[in-house]
Amino acid sequence: MKHTVLKVVFALIVIFFTNYAFAYSRIVILSPDAADVLQKLNCGCVVGKTNHVELFKNAKKVGSHLKPNIELIMSCAPDLIIVKRKNQIPLDKFKNAKIFVYNPQTLEGIMKKISELGKVLLRQKESNELLKTLRKKLLTLKTIKHKPRVVFEVMQTPYIVAGKNSIVCDIIKKAGGICAVKSNRYFVRTTPEIIAVLKPDIYIYEVGPMNRNPTPPQKRKLFRQLKMKVIKVKEKDFLRSDTKSFDDVKFLNRVFYEWSR
């Protein structure tokens, strides 16, 4: 009887540490893109986050990713801080915390970071399962014979579109399209006149904090005469490099396929 009880207790301990043990217990997210991945890895030890992260309701808001509040971050006593870039915070103030950079701009980069986070957080089983799911989504894509030339509007005023080094461009390419804007920058400040000359087949514009209440492109004077398909999307779905990026590829692949038929 005694041995049976010990075996049960041991089994429960193993289950507990397998499912709930983490290498880090106080995580602060300063790279909003990483929040979705942490949730998918079943990481419930987030104590701080930037203002626009909707996940982890009980985590303290510590400012924006552009202007993080150092005092608030310090008050969270983090042992792991996930940043977009290392100079985002003064590293000398967080010598007792591990700094993990999360800022991928391709789907391959997202998968690499998921794998790295799985190891860092002792969530390798979860990260492997997540990677399998994401790869399966890419296997369902249809072949696009006539690839559309695509423009993605980030902001109407000032007028900014996505460049070749953005996650958006990689999503477009994986979906079977061509990024009409050839600049290697992440965001490209340009003019509607220049974009009109490109004569895109598909024009995607986002709506969100960066592009509030934009005029639908088909109602703008310069674009009225263009024979282009216009698609409206949510900013948070497309500009963040997370697992939703793979759903974006599937969505655009369906749009491109229907357009090319």
N, C-alpha and C positions, 0 to 999 in steps of 0.2 A: 504493500500500500504506500509506504514511504517513498519507495523508488518511483512509483507511478506518479505521485504528486510532484516529485523533483523533475521528472521528465516533462510534465505539463508546464511547470514553471519555466523550465529552460526553453521550451518551445515558444512560450509567450514572449520571453525576453528576445529570442531570435527574431520573431515576427515584428516586435516593436522596433528594434534597431534597424531591421531591413526596410521598414516602411517610414520610419519617422526620424532616424538619426541623420544629422547633417554635419558636415565639416564646419559650417558656420551657422551661428544662431541669431545673428543680428545684422541683417542685410539692408543696405540703403541703395535704392535704384536712382541713379542720376542719368541713365540712358533709358528713356521711356520705351524704346523698342524692345528692351530686354524683359519688360514686365510680363508680356504674354508668354514668353518662353519659360520664365520662372514658374508661372502658374501651371503650364503644361507639365512641368517637371515635379509638380506637387510640392512646391517649396513654400511653406507657410510661415517662414521666419523673416519676412520682410517687415522692418520697423520704420523705414523712411522711404519716401518716394517724391518725385517731382509733381508739380501741381496738376498736370494734365494726364497723369496715370489714374485710370478709373478702377483698376484692380487693386486688391489688398486694401479694403475699406478701412481697416484699423491702423494702417500705417500713417505716420505723421508726414504732412506735406512740408517739404524743405525748400520751397522756391522752384523756379523754372530750371530747365537744364542749361539755359544760357546764363542765368544769374542764380546759382544755388546759394542758399543761406548757410554759410559755414557754421555759425553758432548753432543753428537748428540741427545740422548734420552731426555736430559734435555731441549735442544733447542726446542723440540716439545711441551713442556709444557703439558704433558699428564695428564688426570684425571683418566685414566684406563690403566694399563699395564698388558698384558697377557703374562705370563712367563711359561717356562717348569718346573722350580723349583724356590723356593723363594730365594735361595742364588745365583741366576743368576745375580742379580744386588744388589748394596748396598742400602738396604731399607731406610736407614736414609736420603738418598738424594731425596727420593720421598715420603715424608710424606703426601703430599697433593693428592697423587694418590692412587686409590684402586688397589691392586695387586690380580690378578686372575690367579690361577695355572691351566694350561691345559696340561696334559701329560697322557692321558688314553692309556692303552695297551690292551684293549679288546673292542669288539663291544658294550657290555653293558656299559663299561666305557665311550665310545664316546657318547652314548645316554644320559647318566647321565649328562655329561658336557654340552651337547646341551640344556638340560632342565635348568641347572643352568645358562647358558649364557642367555637363553631366559628371565629369571627372572631379572638378573642383567641389561640387556640392554632394559628392558621393551618391549621385543619382544616375549612374551609368545604365542601369536597366531601363529606367524611364526614358533617358535620352536616346537609347538604341531603339526603343519601341516608337518614339516620336519620329525619329529619322526614317524608320521603315514606312510609317504612315505618309510622311511628306514625299518620299520617293515614289510611292504608289500613285500619288496624285499626278505626278509628272508623267507617269506611264500611260495615263488615260488621254493625253492630249492628241488632238487630231492634226494631221498634216495639212498645212496651209500652202497651197500651190501658188496662189497669187498673193504675195505678202503686202499688206497695206502699209502705207507710210503714215506714221502716227506722231501727233504732237500732244504733249501732256501739259496743261496749264496749271501752274502752281498758284499764281496770283494774277488778278486782272489789273490791279493798281497798287504799286507799280507792276508793269507787265513782266512776269517771270515764268519761264517754262523749264521743264526738267531737261538736264543735259545727259550726256552719255555715261557719266560716272555716277548716276543716281540709281537707286534700287528700282525706280520706276522704269528706267530704260531696260534694265535686265529683265524685268517682268514682261515688258513688251516683246523683247527678243525671244524669250522662252515661250511666249504665247504664239509666236509665229509672225510677228510684225517687224517693222523697221522703224527705228527712231529717226524721224525726219530732221531733228536738230542734231548737228554733228559736233557741237562744242563738247570738249572733254570735261567741262565743269559739272558740278552737281546741280546747281541752279544757274540759269542763264537769263540775265536781264536783257531784254531785247525790245522790239516794237511789233505791234500787230501787222504793220506793213511788211516786215521781213518774213513773218510767218505766213502771211497771205501769199507771198511769192512762192513759198515752198509747196503750196497747194496740197495739203495733207488729205489723205483719204479718210482718216478718222481723227477726230479732235476730242480729247478727253479733258474735262475740266473738273476740278475738285471743289468741294464746298466744306468749309470748316473754319477754325480760328485764323488761318492764314489767308483765306479767301471767302470772306463773309458776303453773302448776298450778291454774287457776281451776276452781271447781265448774261443770260444765255447766249453763247457764241453765235448761234444762228440769227439772233436779233441785232447783232452788231453790224454797223454799216459795212465795214471792210470784209466781213465774212459771209454776208448774205448771198453773194453770187457764187460762193465756192460750193462745189458738189462734194460735200464731206458729211460723214455720219458723225453726229455729236453724242457724246456719252457723259452723263453726270455721275460722279462718284463721291464717296465720303473721304475726306482728307485722312482721317485716322486709319482708314483701311489700306491706303496706297503708299503713304509716305513713310510708314514705319517698317523697318526690316525685321519682320517676325513671321510666325507661322501663317498669318493671314496672307502673306505675300504669295504663298503657294495656291491659295484659293483665288487670289487675283489673277494668277496665270490661267487657271481653269476658266474663270469668267471671261477674260479677254480672248482666250482661245476659241470659245463658243461664239463670241462676237465676230472675231476675225473669220471664222469658218463660214458663218452665215453671210457676212459681207462678200466673201470671195466666191460664193456659189453662183 
